[in-house]
Amino acid sequence: DMTFITYGSMVPTVMNTVTKHSIDADVIDLRTIMPYDGETILNSVKKTGKAIIVHEAPRTLGMGAEISAFLSERAVEYLSAPILRVCGPDIPFPYRLEEYYLPNEERILKAINRIQEFR
């Protein structure tokens, strides 16, 4: 059991991966990033104890960092694993290399495997 927090074009990527691999997870589609639905995120992470944030922006100073900080401040006692982020690397977005830059099923599965190491 884990919580995925995502938005935009990553929602179908996460949903397809979770469905294809029969992962027991809450998938939260933020729909808006300002304001974001912190209450829904918090309630889900309290239930699952694990959070994976998936977005296509760079890792540093991205929305994932903000959500991670929010969870660190408000849900640390409920976490059974580190908060993981699957996102773009800290480089300018290379449109010609989009398939290598954007989070994909393989990278999401690596995060799932890593977070499942924590019980």
C-alpha positions in Angstrom: 0.0 0.0 0.0 1.4 3.4 -1.0 0.3 6.9 -2.1 1.2 8.4 -5.4 0.9 12.2 -5.7 1.0 13.4 -9.3 -0.6 15.9 -11.7 -0.9 16.8 -15.4 0.6 14.5 -18.0 2.0 12.1 -15.4 -1.4 11.0 -14.1 -2.0 8.6 -17.0 1.6 7.3 -16.7 1.1 6.5 -13.0 -2.4 5.1 -13.5 -1.2 2.8 -16.3 1.8 1.6 -14.3 -0.2 0.9 -11.2 -3.0 -0.9 -13.1 -0.6 -2.9 -15.3 1.4 -4.2 -12.4 -1.5 -4.6 -9.9 0.0 -2.2 -7.4 -2.2 -1.5 -4.3 -2.0 2.3 -4.2 -3.9 5.5 -3.7 -3.3 7.8 -6.7 -3.9 11.4 -6.0 -4.4 13.7 -9.1 -3.7 17.1 -7.7 -5.6 18.9 -10.5 -4.4 22.2 -9.2 -0.9 22.8 -7.8 -1.8 26.1 -6.1 -3.6 25.6 -3.9 -3.0 21.9 -3.7 -5.2 19.5 -1.7 -2.9 19.0 1.3 -5.7 17.4 3.3 -6.3 14.6 0.8 -2.5 14.0 0.5 -2.1 13.9 4.3 -5.1 11.6 4.9 -3.8 9.1 2.2 -0.2 9.1 3.5 -1.4 8.6 7.1 -3.2 5.5 5.8 -0.5 4.1 3.6 2.7 5.3 5.3 4.4 5.7 2.0 4.6 8.5 -0.6 5.9 8.6 -4.1 5.6 12.0 -5.9 5.7 11.9 -9.7 6.0 15.0 -11.9 7.8 16.0 -15.0 9.5 19.2 -13.6 13.1 19.1 -12.4 13.8 17.6 -9.0 15.2 20.7 -7.4 12.7 23.4 -6.5 9.9 21.5 -8.2 6.4 20.8 -6.9 7.6 17.5 -5.5 10.0 19.3 -3.2 7.1 21.4 -1.9 4.9 18.3 -1.3 7.8 16.5 0.3 8.4 19.4 2.7 4.7 19.5 3.5 4.7 15.7 4.3 7.9 16.0 6.3 6.3 18.7 8.5 2.9 17.1 8.9 3.2 13.4 8.5 6.6 12.3 9.5 5.3 10.1 12.4 3.1 8.2 9.9 5.8 7.5 7.3 7.3 4.0 7.2 9.6 4.8 4.3 11.4 7.9 2.9 9.3 10.1 0.6 10.4 9.4 -3.0 10.3 11.6 -6.0 10.2 10.5 -9.6 10.8 13.5 -11.7 12.9 15.2 -14.4 16.6 15.6 -13.8 18.1 19.0 -12.9 18.9 20.0 -16.5 17.1 22.1 -19.1 14.2 20.2 -20.7 15.7 18.6 -23.9 12.6 18.2 -26.1 14.4 16.0 -28.5 15.2 13.6 -25.6 11.8 13.8 -24.0 11.5 10.0 -23.7 14.6 9.9 -21.6 13.8 13.0 -19.5 10.3 12.4 -18.4 9.3 9.9 -15.7 8.2 6.6 -17.2 7.0 3.2 -16.2 10.5 1.9 -15.6 11.4 4.7 -13.3 8.1 4.5 -11.4 8.6 0.7 -10.9 12.1 1.4 -9.5 10.6 3.8 -6.9 7.9 1.2 -6.1 10.6 -1.5 -5.5 12.7 0.8 -3.4 9.8 1.9 -1.2 8.6 -1.7 -0.7 12.0 -2.5 0.9 10.7 -0.6 3.9 8.1 -2.5 6.0 
